[in-house]
């Protein structure tokens, strides 16, 4: 089945195809932060770890959305952290040091900034260990192979509540026949 014609941009989601079985990306949803002539950058938004943010970056723990866990953003530079958040309704974030708008209400948060300055401006944050990255043309090749479906995101996708299957939820929002993929079994051999 061919995916929807993609238009990757900051704020779009990459939803892994049912045929993408590479462990790092199987049943993942990637929020795209950058897509330009230098390449593409995003974070997997549906891979929480058992590591509490309190244990790694305690100053940011009070702002972290539930679950207050570190997430695996992807296989690149897992020893570094990247942070996304959603701006509060009416918050004026343009020009605020430590915040950069990605798309709509979604912002990147500089973890070297002061959490007390950021706190009144965001509804919550999510911290990711590592990221998903592609060199120029690499993502285009994966899209041509139908490894990913590109779709729009909602600000709530970044801060999804615990125990929600984000992959299936995003697919259910798509037009038929793609919405039917949401019920695709994780392991076909067990079906």
N, C-alpha and C positions, 0 to 999 in steps of 0.2 A: 504494500500500500504506500503510495507516495504521500509525503507530508505536504502541508500547506506551503505555498510559495513563501520562502523566508525573506524577511527584511530585518536583519539584526541591527539593533541600536541600543544605546544605554537605556536600561529599564525594561528591555524585553527579556523573556524567559526562553531558555533552551531546555526542552523536555526530551529526555533520552528515549530513543525508539525501543520497542520491545526486543529488537535484534541486537542492541548494543549490550553485550554481556561482559565487557571489560569491568572488573570489580570496582575500579575507582569511579566509574560513571554509570553503573547499572542502576536503573530506576531513579535517576537523579533529575533534579530541577536546578538549573543554573540561572542566577540573576546576573544579567550582563551589566557591567559597570562601564566598560569602554569598548569601542569597536571603531577602529580608524586605520589609517595607513601604517601605523606601527604594529598593529595586531589587535588581538581581542583579549579582554580580561573579564572574568566573572567569578562568582562564588556559588558553590553548591549550598542551597538553602535547606536541604532536608537530610543532613547528616550530623545530628548531635552526638557529642562524645559523652563519656562519663565524667569528664573533668569539669569541675565547677569553675566559673569565672572568678569566684572568690579566691580560689587557690592560685590563680595565675595573674589576674589584674584586679585586685580587691577594690581599688578606687572606682572601678567601673561597674562592679557587681550591683549596686543599687539601681542602676539604669537599665540593666539587662532584662529583656523580656523573659517570661517563663517559657521554657525551662532556662534557668540561669546557668546554662552549660556552654562550654566552648563548642563550636561547630567545626567540622572539617570542610574548609572552603574549596579544597581541591588538592591535587598532588604536588603542586609547585610551591616551594618555600614554606613547608609546614612548620618551620621554626620561627615564622613571622606571623603577625596578626593584622587583620584588616577588619574594619568595623563599619557596619551599615546601621542606619536607624531610620525612623519615620518622624518627620517634623510634626509638631502639634498644629492643629488647625489655627490659622491666623499668625503663626510664628514667623517673624521676619528673619530669615536665616542668611540672606544674601549679604556678604561682607562680614559675616561673623567668623573670626579666626577659629579654625578647627572644624568647620563644617563646609562641605561642598555638595551642592545639589547634583544628584545623578539623574533623576527623572521625577517630576511631580513632587510628592511628599518624601520620597526616598533620598537620603543624604549619606555621604561618606563622613565618618567621624574620625578625626585625627586623634589617635590614642595618646599622643603627647600633649594634647590640650588639657585644659582644666575641666574636669567633670562637673564642677559647680556652675561653670558658665554654660555648659551644654545642657544640663538637666532641665531647665525650664523651657527649652526649645524643642525637646523630643518627647515622643510618646514612649519610646523604648529603643533599645539597641540590640544588635546581635553581633557577637565577635567570632571571627572565623580564623582558624589556623590554616594558613596557606590559601592558595587560590587556584583557579583553573585558567590557563593561559594558552593562547595560540599565536603563532607567528603569522605574518602576513600571508594570506592564502590558505593556511592550514585549516581554519574553520570552514572556509568555503568548500574545500574538498570533502570535509565530513558532512556538510549539508548536502552536497551533491550525491553522497552515498546514502542519504536518508538516515544518518545516525541521530539527527536531532530534528525536532519540530520547533519552530520559532513561533512564539505567541506573546500576546500582551501580558503584562503583570498587573497585579493589584498591590497597592501599598501594604496591605495585610499579609501578602505572601512572604515578605521578608521576616516578619515576626510571628509566624504561624504558631498556634498553641500546640502543646504537647499531644502526642498520640494521634495526630492527623497525618494521613497518607497524602503528603503534598503532591506527589507525582499523580496519583489518581484524582485528587481534587482539581488540579489544573486541567487534566484531560477531560474531566466531566464538563468543564466550562466551554469546551470546543464544540464546533458543529459536528454533526454526524458525517462520516462514520468514525471520526477520531474520538468522540466521546465514549464510544464502546470500548476503546482500548483501556479505559480506566479499570475494567474488571479483568484485564489480562492476568493470568496467574503468574506469580513470581517464578515458580519452577514448573515448566511445562511437563517435565518427566514425572512429576508427582500428581498431575492432574488426571 
